[in-house]
Amino acid sequence: MMTEAIGVDLGGTKISVARVDNEGRILARKKVDTHAEEGASAVIRRIVDLAASMKTPSVRAVGIGSPGQIDYEKGLLAGEAVNIPGARQLDICGPVRDALKVPCFADNDGNVAALAEAWVGAARGEKVVLILTLGTGIGGGVVIGGAVYRGATNFVAEFGHMSVEVGGRICPCGNRGCLERYASASAVARAACERLRVIPPPDSVLTSMCGGDPSAVTARMVCDAARDGDALAVEVLDEACLYLGVGIGNLINIFNPSCVVVGGGMSLAGDILFSRVRNVLQSGRAYPPILAAAKVVPAALGEDSGVIGAAKVALDATT
């Protein structure tokens, strides 16, 4: 019997909603601006309205993927989501459940992305799946045997806050040397900007791409310039991939995964990123017998991973 769920991907700038069937196919979708500046209550009302517009008699439940620390058992955004003011100890499931009269479940956006890739994406059929999403920060998720691993208190997979440099750069989380301060898209852009400000190289591809304004540099520019052989961009990307490889190597040693999926905007750089990371891993940063069993691959679902994974959370919880 074909059943459906509504998947909601709550982001700092956009809210995406889709109706998804139990084979992972998107049947309908909508996207609106989050307008986070209006506050958490307004964001929740927007989610309710979008989900209601997608409801059909076949919809079994609603799933929500959100940044921040999600209490899966209670459906609460327990910790802060930095892009949504006032979103602490926020009930994100109750209003949806009350309005649509169906169960509602919430999970961290890294978890739902990992679940989607393990279900119908790059890690389909794999036993142990890890995902790292390289964006403003670094998100993560773990799927074991087709189910999300949430840890003892539902807060697992903060991969971006793994220490990779003792006494390193200060992170907003309060730690030093966190992986996301070295290998996220924002970290790559920041590192390139700092180098351009200190010693702007003559005839630099990267300088041309940013119009001579170092503050306009993006991670995509760095990857594109590195592909063109720009020395500064190559240096920045080499450093980021070293730290990323170290982080992934640590995770491979701990989890013994069959597949590590790398998503987020930076994963679109393709082989210029993945070849570097694989070289770091093969240099001894992961225990060889464990590394041999682990594929490291780009995500396949792109922006759809959020809504598909959120819908899967709902479908699994109501089976």
ZICORTA-V245256 format. One record per residue. RES is the residue in one letter. NEAR is the number of other ideal C-beta (glycine too) atoms within 8 Angstrom. Layout:
res->RES near->NEAR
res->RES near->NEAR
//
This chain:
res->M near->2
res->M near->6
res->T near->9
res->E near->14
res->A near->17
res->I near->17
res->G near->20
res->V near->17
res->D near->15
res->L near->15
res->G near->12
res->G near->9
res->T near->7
res->K near->9
res->I near->15
res->S near->13
res->V near->16
res->A near->16
res->R near->15
res->V near->16
res->D near->10
res->N near->8
res->E near->5
res->G near->10
res->R near->6
res->I near->10
res->L near->8
res->A near->7
res->R near->9
res->K near->10
res->K near->7
res->V near->8
res->D near->6
res->T near->14
res->H near->8
res->A near->11
res->E near->5
res->E near->6
res->G near->9
res->A near->10
res->S near->7
res->A near->9
res->V near->16
res->I near->11
res->R near->9
res->R near->12
res->I near->16
res->V near->12
res->D near->8
res->L near->13
res->A near->15
res->A near->9
res->S near->8
res->M near->13
res->K near->9
res->T near->7
res->P near->3
res->S near->7
res->V near->14
res->R near->11
res->A near->14
res->V near->18
res->G near->21
res->I near->15
res->G near->19
res->S near->13
res->P near->12
res->G near->13
res->Q near->10
res->I near->13
res->D near->10
res->Y near->10
res->E near->5
res->K near->7
res->G near->13
res->L near->12
res->L near->15
res->A near->10
res->G near->8
res->E near->7
res->A near->12
res->V near->8
res->N near->9
res->I near->14
res->P near->7
res->G near->8
res->A near->11
res->R near->8
res->Q near->5
res->L near->10
res->D near->8
res->I near->15
res->C near->13
res->G near->9
res->P near->12
res->V near->15
res->R near->13
res->D near->7
res->A near->9
res->L near->13
res->K near->5
res->V near->10
res->P near->10
res->C near->15
res->F near->14
res->A near->15
res->D near->18
res->N near->14
res->D near->15
res->G near->13
res->N near->17
res->V near->20
res->A near->19
res->A near->20
res->L near->15
res->A near->17
res->E near->20
res->A near->13
res->W near->12
res->V near->9
res->G near->14
res->A near->11
res->A near->15
res->R near->9
res->G near->3
res->E near->11
res->K near->6
res->V near->13
res->V near->17
res->L near->15
res->I near->18
res->L near->18
res->T near->14
res->L near->15
res->G near->12
res->T near->5
res->G near->8
res->I near->15
res->G near->17
res->G near->14
res->G near->15
res->V near->15
res->V near->14
res->I near->9
res->G near->6
res->G near->6
res->A near->7
res->V near->11
res->Y near->9
res->R near->9
res->G near->8
res->A near->2
res->T near->4
res->N near->10
res->F near->8
res->V near->8
res->A near->13
res->E near->8
res->F near->14
res->G near->13
res->H near->11
res->M near->11
res->S near->11
res->V near->12
res->E near->10
res->V near->6
res->G near->5
res->G near->11
res->R near->9
res->I near->5
res->C near->12
res->P near->5
res->C near->6
res->G near->4
res->N near->8
res->R near->11
res->G near->13
res->C near->16
res->L near->16
res->E near->12
res->R near->11
res->Y near->16
res->A near->13
res->S near->16
res->A near->13
res->S near->10
res->A near->12
res->V near->16
res->A near->13
res->R near->8
res->A near->11
res->A near->16
res->C near->11
res->E near->9
res->R near->11
res->L near->16
res->R near->7
res->V near->5
res->I near->5
res->P near->8
res->P near->9
res->P near->4
res->D near->3
res->S near->12
res->V near->10
res->L near->15
res->T near->10
res->S near->8
res->M near->10
res->C near->12
res->G near->6
res->G near->5
res->D near->6
res->P near->11
res->S near->5
res->A near->7
res->V near->13
res->T near->8
res->A near->12
res->R near->10
res->M near->14
res->V near->16
res->C near->15
res->D near->10
res->A near->14
res->A near->13
res->R near->8
res->D near->8
res->G near->7
res->D near->11
res->A near->7
res->L near->13
res->A near->17
res->V near->10
res->E near->9
res->V near->14
res->L near->15
res->D near->9
res->E near->10
res->A near->13
res->C near->13
res->L near->10
res->Y near->13
res->L near->15
res->G near->16
res->V near->11
res->G near->15
res->I near->16
res->G near->13
res->N near->10
res->L near->14
res->I near->16
res->N near->9
res->I near->6
res->F near->8
res->N near->9
res->P near->13
res->S near->10
res->C near->15
res->V near->15
res->V near->16
res->V near->18
res->G near->15
res->G near->13
res->G near->9
res->M near->15
res->S near->11
res->L near->7
res->A near->9
res->G near->7
res->D near->5
res->I near->11
res->L near->14
res->F near->12
res->S near->8
res->R near->13
res->V near->14
res->R near->10
res->N near->9
res->V near->14
res->L near->14
res->Q near->7
res->S near->7
res->G near->5
res->R near->9
res->A near->12
res->Y near->7
res->P near->7
res->P near->6
res->I near->11
res->L near->12
res->A near->6
res->A near->8
res->A near->13
res->K near->7
res->V near->11
res->V near->11
res->P near->11
res->A near->17
res->A near->7
res->L near->14
res->G near->7
res->E near->7
res->D near->10
res->S near->15
res->G near->16
res->V near->17
res->I near->18
res->G near->20
res->A near->16
res->A near->16
res->K near->17
res->V near->17
res->A near->18
res->L near->15
res->D near->8
res->A near->10
res->T near->9
res->T near->4
//
